[in-house]
Amino acid sequence: MYDLKITGGILHDGSGAPGRVADIAVKDGRIAAIGSDLGEAARTIDATGKIVTPGFIDIHTHYDGQASWDDELRPSIDHGVTTAIMGNCGVGFAPVRETDHDKLIKLMEGVEDIPGTALHEGLTWDWESFPDYLDALAKIPRTIDIAAMLPHDPLRMYVMGDRAVFSEPANDDDIAQMRRLTREALEAGAIGFATGRSDVHKTSDGDWTPSSESTREELTGIAKAFDGLDFGVVQAVSDFNLERGEQDFDEEWEIIADYAKASGRPFSFSLMQRDFAPDQWLKLIERTEKLKAEGVDARMQVAPRAIGVFLGFNCTFHPFMGYPTYKTIAHLSLEERVAKMKDPEFKAKVLAEKTDKLSGPGSSVPPLADLLMEHIEFVAEKFFQLGDPPDYEQPPENSLAARAREKGVPLMEMIYDTLLEREGHELIYLPLYNYTELNYDNVLKMMEHPQALYGLSDGGAHVGTVCDASMPTYMLTHWTRDRKRGRKLDLPTVVNMLTGRQADYLGMKDRGYLREGLKADINVIDLDQLQSEPPHMEQDLPAGGQRLLQGARGYDVTLVSGEVVMEKGQLTGARPGTLYRAGQHAAVAAE
């Protein structure tokens, strides 16, 4: 007898092939049979009229801290994700010396907007080396599987100490030690190595990240740790210095390209359209195509919608936080602040002021915040209310700036009144990247590129401004069913992007497809009813920290290793999720 059987569903097996009606039988955590009349099972799930897919694989998350205390890993589990990869962008928590705990917390707080108080309270720190960290993660049963890349920032800090923090170039001994520790991490099960070179990434004290200005010699020296290995990937995030001129862009690309070549392994980087350099993404695609022609398995991580932030009175940032009169009530509870802000006299006083500077030495607020406020009338052309269901691809006439003109009210008054809606819980959505032309036509071009990977959800990060771990649901709903402002994608392609293509890139041979013998990570989805809910703030992190969460309707069942972990939007209590150790899992799958 099988442990479980799913009958009558339309199988989208992860390969991109058209869906077909078939049953799936599960035994001992694996897919035991696919077909019809498969025999008896202890439990049968009727999937008639539903789609059945492999569990989704999210290659770009930041659960590095959360995974040490949290066995649920929301919101990823709410959106059909059964495997999450963390350690991206070079930030993480291992290897680490005890004296550097605070430094890594400030780094993660600044770069990924995870409350330092929550990290101080939640992190268990029962590790020093990266293998120790993997062992600590492996002890915790959880809803879904996780895998970790070795992040560059803690590695550099571990080897170089304070010299890493002050952007000192690594010497030959430093590089050799980093390469040795990278090899040690890979042999212990790390799924790859990740570096971060973004100019907007700062610590919570406003300092540069340790890896941001690492040299070509350092990156290629570390990448040689992959010599002789048949598993592992390398990842990078960079702004490619285009705002500094063409020469700097070329130099930065060559450093990244040499890093990818030196590893000999699949490589990916973050791709998006930036307003200040609207054609840079096309240049990066051209370079990536050339890199592939030179023999590198080079990929671009793309998002299925804008890379945006939410502004609200409970969020990390909102347009009034620098106003002198608002700052007099900033310490109050949301309820108390809303009551004050509803007072006409208080409102008039605030709206008569200008904002103070928010960023600067010792401030974790990035200079981008001041830039936004300096150009608020232009930026507000991209301020939107998402609504219910959330609409991320709205036309320009829906913006708050357009609505203010239509109503004949000052822009800041429109923003003020909007943020007070729903007793101060209302959010304003600002698509920072991928929305230069106020539509998703360029996003579609990125997604359709043969070297594109679905990525950039940042699950577990930017918890006060972003909730993009819902992107898998968005791909299935907006891109296959709901899009009104342009061409859509077919369902088999989208499922492939969420499953098989991810597994192939990562070298995960035991998942990503619905095939006999593979791991029974499976979603049963009522596509007609599938819908993301509006984002909302919850205060459920350690030390009372808050984060944006976003649920979904339409996931009937999510299985991990054959166990039902989510049913009708509710966690079942099952915790079959484990740590994926790359080299070891690859060897088992090969057998």
C-alpha positions, 0 to 999 in steps of 0.5 A, a space after each residue: 500500500 502507498 502512503 499517499 495518492 493524488 488522483 485526477 490532477 493535471 500534472 505539470 511535471 516541471 519539464 515545460 511539457 504540456 500538462 496531462 491528467 495522471 495519478 501520483 503515488 507516494 511511498 517513503 517520501 518518494 514518488 513511487 508511481 505515476 499513471 492510472 489505477 495505481 492501487 491502494 493508499 493510506 490517504 487519497 487526495 482528489 485533485 480533479 480539476 486542480 494542477 499538480 506541480 513539483 514543489 517550488 525552489 527559491 534560489 534567492 532567500 535570506 533565511 540565514 538567521 531565521 532558520 536557526 530559530 524558526 521551523 516554519 519559514 513563512 512566508 515561503 511555505 505559504 506560496 508553495 516553496 519546498 526548498 529555499 536557498 540562502 546565503 545570497 549577496 554575500 551576507 550571512 552568519 558563518 564562519 564567525 568568531 564570538 567577538 564578531 557577532 554584533 558586526 554580522 548582525 549590523 551587516 544583516 540589519 543594514 543590507 537586508 533590513 532584518 531587525 537587529 533586536 530580533 537577530 540578537 534575541 533569535 540567533 543561537 550562535 551555536 557555531 563558529 565554522 561554516 560546517 558547524 553552522 550547517 550542523 546546527 541547521 541540520 538539527 532543526 526539523 522544519 516545514 521545508 528544505 533549506 540549503 546554504 551558500 557560503 557568504 563572502 562577508 563573514 568569511 572575509 571578516 573571519 579571515 581578515 578581522 578589522 582589515 575586512 571592515 575597512 576595505 583593505 585588499 586581501 593579501 596572498 595569505 588571506 586569499 589562500 585561507 579564504 579559499 581553504 575555508 570555502 573548500 571546507 564549507 563545500 565539502 561539508 555541504 554548502 551549495 555554493 559561494 556568494 559575494 555582494 558588490 552593491 553600492 547601496 548595501 551598507 551596515 546598520 552603522 552606514 559602513 560599506 560591506 566587507 566584500 563590496 570592494 574586494 579585488 579580482 585576485 581575491 574573488 578568483 582566488 576564492 573561486 578556485 576552491 571549486 577545482 575538481 568538484 562537480 557540484 556547487 554554484 557561484 552568485 553575485 550581486 553588483 550595480 556594475 558601476 554604470 553611473 560612474 561611466 562606461 569604463 567602470 562598467 566594463 571593469 566591474 563586469 570583467 571582474 565578475 566574469 573572471 570570478 565566474 570563469 575561475 569557479 568552473 561552476 554555474 554562475 548567476 547574478 541579479 538582473 533588473 532595470 534601474 531608472 537611472 540606467 534604463 538600458 543597463 539590463 540590455 547591456 548585461 544580457 549581451 555580456 551574459 550571452 557572450 560569457 555563455 559563448 565562452 563556456 561559462 554556464 552563466 544565468 541571470 536571476 530575474 524577478 517576475 515583477 518590480 523590485 519595490 518597497 512598501 511605505 507605511 507608518 509601521 514600515 522601515 520607511 515612510 515619507 514623513 519620518 524626517 518631518 520635525 513635527 512627526 518626529 515628536 510622536 515617532 516613539 508612540 504606538 501606531 494607534 497613538 500616532 494615528 490619533 495625533 495625525 488625524 488632528 487637523 492642526 497637527 496635520 497642517 503643521 506637518 504639511 507646512 514643513 520640510 523633511 530633515 536629512 535621513 541618511 549620513 554617518 552612523 545612520 542605517 537609512 540609505 542615501 536613496 531615502 533622501 534622494 526619494 524625498 528630494 524628488 518626491 513629486 517625481 517619485 510619487 508618479 510611482 506611488 500606488 495602493 495595491 488593493 485586494 487582490 493586490 495589483 502590482 502592474 498598475 497604469 500611471 493614472 492610478 498613481 497617488 500623484 495622478 490622483 492628487 492632480 485629479 482631486 486638486 489637492 497637494 501631493 503630500 496631503 494625498 500621501 498623508 491621508 492615504 497612509 492614515 487609511 485603515 487606521 494607519 495600516 495602509 501601505 503605499 507601494 513604490 516599484 523602484 526597479 523594473 518599472 521605468 516604463 510603468 509596465 512589465 514589458 521589459 520584465 517579460 523580456 527578461 523572463 523569456 530569455 533562455 539564460 534567465 532564472 526566477 529569483 530575487 524573492 529575498 524571502 526572510 529579508 527586507 521584512 519592514 519594506 518588502 514581501 516578495 516571497 509571494 512571487 511564485 504565486 504571482 508568477 502563476 496568477 498574473 503571468 498565466 491568468 490575470 495580466 491585462 496590460 500585455 502578453 502572458 506566459 504559458 503555464 508549463 513554462 512558468 512551472 518549469 521556471 519555478 521547479 525544473 530549471 532551478 533544480 538543474 541550475 543548482 545540480 539538485 538531481 532529486 527534486 524539481 520534477 514529477 518523476 518516479 524515484 524523485 523526492 515527493 515535494 508536490 503542490 496541489 493547486 486550485 489555479 482558478 482560486 489561487 490568489 495572493 492576499 494583501 501584505 500585512 505587518 505582523 509582530 511575530 519575530 523574536 524580541 517583538 520584531 515585526 515583518 511584512 507577511 503575505 498569505 495566499 489562497 488556492 494551495 490545496 496541499 503542499 507536500 515535502 518528502 511525501 508529508 503534507 505540511 500545508 493544507 488549505 492555507 494551514 500548517 499541519 504541524 509536520 516538519 519533514 524539512 531538512 538541510 540539503 548538503 550539496 555534495 552529499 545529496 548529489 552523490 546519493 542522487 547519482 547512485 
